Amino acid sequence: MSLRLPVPLSCLALTLVAGCRLERRVPAVSADLVLRGALVWTADPDRPFAEAVAIRDGVLVYVGDRSGVERLIGPGTEVLELPGRMLLPGFHDTHSHPVSAGLELGECNLYDAETLADVERTIRDYVAANPDLPWIRGNGWALPIFPNANPTRQLLDRLIPDRPAFFYAADGHSAWVNSRALELAGVTRETPDPAGGRFERDAASGEPTGTLREEAMGLVASHLPPYSPEQRLAAARRALSEANRFGITTITDADVNDVTLEAYAELSRRGELTARVTAALASEVESSIGKEVERPRAVRERHQRLPRLQVNTVKLYADGVIESRTAALLAPYLDRPGDAGPLVYQPEDLAARVVALDREGFQVHFHAIGDRAIRVSFDAVAAADAANGGRDRRAVLSHIELFDPSDIRRFRELGAIASFQPLWAQADGYVTELTIPALGPARSRWLYPIASVLNSGAVVAGGSDWSVSSLNPLDAIEVALTRRGESEGPGPAWIEEERVELPAMLAAYTINAAFATYREHETGSLTVGKQADLVVIDRDLFSIPAHEISERRVLLTLLDGVEVWRDSSFVRR
Ligand SMILES: [Zn+2]
């Protein structure tokens, strides 16, 4: 083979050789904005730390030391001096539910209720403040507050006797309703449990007690008045601005249907998307495999080239959740002899769907919680690999709570991404009361093994599952470092071996998460040429104890160099 270079390449080589001299002769075009004086953490392995960045036309044109940025400061350049602050790439959230969370923000919110008394007070106040609502809708009740995670309709009847009421649990996998709601839905003692769902019942009478699991929720929820397009648009706007407040510039909505997608598309068309959005299209369990592919293909077709909106991912549920014993395990729940929990799809069916979606170029995003669900999700990705050949498929496994340790290596082997919700990796009521007793200590050792997954060479990305839990990445980062509740203060870690260090978690919320949505060339690190998506935090996270991370605040969030959030305490100029 001749070593003659094609012409364009040799030109490039000449330019590179002359680069230094050239740079000095040509006056630098000044930047629009320079930020300096902060500790800059870049997420770029070639230069993890820097002292200054410069932005022009929404793009990073400089990342480096303080003196080097001088030549980019002209008369029109805004310079922000940020001593003591930390500057890093905008955060990415690889699994959340922004539109539904935005809608919930306007309803009866129980996320902050820690006791039964809190729940009762919050509901009473909301009902009194909203006398004209035909339904009382609410969200966010914590399963551990109620015996057996099983609140009763009689309790809700006392609080809301005159109108139907429907309250989703914080994890979205259970609902609590009153007697009026059951009546309206025609649910009685005779109503059988639907496939994939369960009405909790009184052991003696067989009467529904008011708690609905999984698919049973839909039988009552279908009677709720629908949201209007305006309500959803407002909810999307509210949710993205909430995300910006926590420094989030890229977010995956992990369960998008036609109407929520329309809200994002409309915001995109209006130039009002204040974060990059990845829409993971909800699959329909009951649909045939052909439909499973046809529908998202048509939706993808209709939503090409919408700024900041990416529509090329399909979300599949492999199982439910451990707390309500609907997660699929390899061995039975200790408190339900013989019952290892259901899979949403039979393994061959899941694999066939994934093969078909993968053949069409879709990325697949799994909800996988139990060790069996994780295994069959990996098997489905392996089937896609065998059927369609190696390609850059980046399957995402989300939640990933309980592992059989022998499966951990499969992330790396299959190029799959581990999307943890690190906030859950703490010994709170969900874990100590509703999870460990069902698994026993040996299996519980493999709950949220973030360090083991990292050490296996997997790409670990972070996500919130908001509104299931806090949207704030700093809350989750702290818990991953401490394996303790974010308000608990210092003390022993839960499963010490699985604690991780700060750089790994920052990468999980920046460059790795950008990789998880095929955006690593555009954003995810502070690298010259990438979009200027960045966040200023009030303190350098490397210089404070891990248990204080969740107390730090985001002062400024930029998307494409444009301010999308600024704390009232932070003044520009
Ligand atoms: Zn979710």
Residues whose N, C-alpha, C, O or C-beta is under 5 A from the ligand:
A	BS01	ZN	A254 D465
